[in-house]
Amino acid sequence: MTHDGATDQLTFQDPVERFARITPPKQRQPEPGLDEDLTPQADRGESSYRGTGRLEGRRALITGADSGIGAAVAIAFAREGADVALSYLPAEEEDAQKVQQLIEDAGRRAYLFPGDLADGQYCTQLVSEAVDALGGLDALVNNAGRQIAVEDIADLTDEQWQRTYDTNIRSIFLISQAALPHMAPGSTIVNSTSIQGYQPSTQLLDYASTKAAINNFTKGLAQQVAAQGIRVNGVAPGPIWTPLQVSDGQPQEALPEFGKNTPMGRAGQPTELAPAYVFLTSPESSYVVGETLHVNGGMPSP
């Protein structure tokens, strides 16, 4: 148990009951959404994630690090001993500053780099500035994503399609391309894909197809750079309770049942994703290359 009584990720426990079966009320936030305004609040591990020194001295760049899964990963990385550069949209500054404080409370350095990943120039500049701030780069987590539900393909605009692809997959290509020259053997890249890449929802044509592309890109790049001692892997979340869902990521009427269709009967919390990213970034996964680790409450996937 942690000092305040919250159950940490290392305590023997019933995974079905570790977190409540939430029934979120119908709600909407303007894109991109804030953790601060989410009802109920998501658990990012602030009070529960316990580090064991698995990433001591690592220098990590994490995109979408202000909220949801990215924030949980940033908190976990810091508590495992890493310094972190956080990328996020300027509108998410409030959330990002709170994550920065949690990282600094863990005794690690945190650097904030607001910007839009749909802007190619920002992607390459982000890597350069993160390398300068951290004094190098040996861990990259491409996590940021854009998800806007559209029920009918007739209403899915070319503009939305392009922006989703620019944010979700083009940015991963550009950031990875810029980061690799700075990465020594032992470095890692972990990309966030999704169950949507395998089981696409009808209202998420653009988002789901980018996630399939991310999965394929991950496996291809992993083979290309493995001989350099750089490992590339992916994590495929299932239904995880984050601001992405309430900023038009799901139809509002679907929110009360969010995640209840999984074999575990509940949505996942962001902190439940963090150990997967820690594992794939740590040296203990040294022979894991081109893998997609599914964290989805039991939803069948390849």
N, C-alpha and C positions, 0 to 999 in steps of 0.2 A: 504494500500500500504506500501511497505517497504521504507526505507530511500532513496534508489537509484531508486525508481520508478517501481521496479518489482512487479508484482501482487503476494501477498502471498496466502497461502492455505486457509485462512479464509475469504477472500474477496468474496462477491457475484459476480458471473461471469458466463458466458456461458462456460460450460466445453468443448464443441466442439471446441471453439475458444481459449481456455486458452493457448494451445500450437499449434505451426504451424504443418500443415500436411507435414512432412518431406519427401523428395525424396532422400534418401542417394545414393551417387554414388557407383558404384562397387568398393570395396576396400577389402584388406585383411591385417590382422595383424597376426604375429605368436602367437600361444596360449601362455599365456592366454589373451593377449590384454590389452591395456592401454586406460583409459579415455582421456588422454592427446592427443592421436593420432586419436581420433574418429572424423569422419566428417559426418554430423555436430556434434558439441559438444552436449553431453547429459546434461540435467538439473537435478542436484542432490540436488537442494534447497539451494545452496550456498548463493544466493542473495534473496531468496524468503521465505524459511521456517521460520515461526514465532512461537516460543515456548510459552507455557502458564504454565509451571511448572508442567506438568502432571507426570513427572518421577523424581521429585526432590529427590536427594540422592540415586538413584538406581545405581547398579553396574552391568554393562552389558558386556557380551562377544558376539561379532558378527563375524561370519566367512564370508569370501569374502567381507570384509569391506573396501577394497581399492578403489573399483570402482562400477559403476552401482547401483543396488538396495542396496547392502550392504553399500556403501558409503552414499547414501541418508538416510538410516536408522541410520547410525552412527551420521551423522550431526544432524538429527532430535532429536535423543536421547539426544545428548549433549545440544541442545537448549531447551530441555524439562527438563534438570537438572541432567542428568545421567553422570557418569564417564564410559569410554568405553575402553575395550581391543579389539584390532583389529587383526584378523587372516587373512593371505593372503599369496600368493606364493611369494618367494623371488624375482622373476622377476618383481613383481608389487610394489617394494619398492618406486619408484618415486610417484606413485599415493597415496600410503599409507601415505607417509610423508605429502602430501598436505591435506589429510583428518585429520591427526593428528593436523596440524596447525589450521584447521577450528574448531576442537573440543576445542583446547586450547584458541582460540579466543572467544569462547562462555563461557570461564571461568571454563571449566571442565578438568578433567585429561584424558589423552589418552596414552595407552601403545601399543606398536607394537610387534607382535609375528609372524614373518615370518616362513613359513613351508608348508609342503605338506600334505593335509588332506588324501591323499591316503596312508600315512604312519601311521599305527595304533599307534605307539609309540608317534608320534607327537601329535595325538589327545588327548591322556590322559595327556601328559606332558603340553599341551596347557592349559587345565583346571587348573591344579595345579599351573602353573605360573601366570595365570590370577587371580586366587583367591588370591595368595600372593600379587600381584601388587595392586589389587583393594581393598584388605582388606575384601574380601568376594565375594559372587556371588548371585544375586537374579533375574537376567534376562539373558536369553540365546536366541540368534537368530542364528539358523542353516540355513545359507543362501547360502553358497558357492556351486557352481555347475559347472559341466563340460558338455559341449554340442558340439559335433562334428557331422556334417551332413554327412551321407553316403547313397547314393541313392539306393544301391542294397545290400541286406543281404549277398550276396556272397562276398562282399568286406568289410564287417564288421568283423574285426578281433577279436579273443578271447581276445587279449591283450587290445584292446580299450574297449570292453565290460566290462572286469574286472576292468580296471582303472576308467571307468565311475561309476560303482557300488561302488567301494571303495571310490571314492570322494563324490558321491552324497547321498548315503544312509548308507553305513557302517560307515562313519565318524559321521553321526548323531546319530547312535546307540552308538558308543564309547564315543562321547562327552557328550551325554545326560546321559549315564551310569555313567561317571566320575563326572558330574556336580551335579546330584541329591543329593548325600550325603551332599553337601554344601548348599543346598537350604532350606530356612525356609518357613513356610506357608506364602503365599502372593507372592511367587516367580513365575516366568513364563518362559515357553519355547515357542518360535514361530519358526516354520519350514517353509521354502520356498518350496512349491510344484509348480504347474504350470497348466495352461490350457491344457498342453500336457498330463497331467495325466488323462484327460477326453476326449480330442480330439487329439489323437496322430498323428503327421505328419509322413508320410511314411519314410522319410529320417532320423528320429530321434528315431529309435527303442530302442536303449539302454537308451538314455536320457529320453524319454517319460515314459518308463516302470519304471525307478527309481522314477520318480515323482509320479506315481500311488502308488508305494511302500511307499514313504514318506507320502502320504496322509493317507494310511492305518495305518502306524506306528504311526502317530500323533494321530489318533482316538483311537487306542489301548492303547498307553501310557497314554493318557489323562484320560481314565477310571481307569487305574491302580493307578495313583497318585492323583486323585481328592480329595480323602478323607484326604490326607495329606495337603490339602490347596495349592497345586501346580497346576497351570493351564497350559495345553498344547494345543496349537492351531496352525493353519497353515494359510498361505496366498498363494493364487494361482494367480500369475501374468499372464496376457495375453502377447501380443507382446510389449515388453518394449525395448526401444533403449539403448543398452549397448554394451560394447566391446565384450561380449559373441557372438553377432551376426556376427561380422566381423572377428573373429578368428576361422573361419570354422564352426561356429554355424549355419549359413545359407549358401546356395549356393550363390555365388556372384551375379549371374544374378537375384536373388530374392530380393536383398536389396532395389532397387528403389521403390518397391511396399510394403515394409515391414509395416505391421499394417494397411494398407488401406482397408483390408477386414473386419474390425470390424464395428459394427453399428455406431460408432462415426466417422469412416472414417480416423482415424489416429492412429499412434503408441503412446503408452504411454511413459511418461518420468519417470525416476527413482524417482523423488521427489513425484510423484503421488502415489507411493506405501507406502511411509514413514508413512502417517497417519494411515494406517491399522496396521502396526507393533506397533506404539505408542499406539493405542487403545487397542490392545490385550495384551500389556505389562502393561498398566496402571490399577489402581484399579477400574476404572469405568466399566471395562468389567468383573467384579467379577463373574458373573453367565454365562459367555461364556466359555465353556469347550468342547474340541474336535471339534471345528468348523473350517471350511475352508472358509476363506473370499476371495471372488473372486474380483480381481481388473483387469478387462480385456476389458474395453471399450464396454461392452454389449454382449460379446460372450456367447451364451446360455451354461449353465453348471448346473449340479445337485445341 
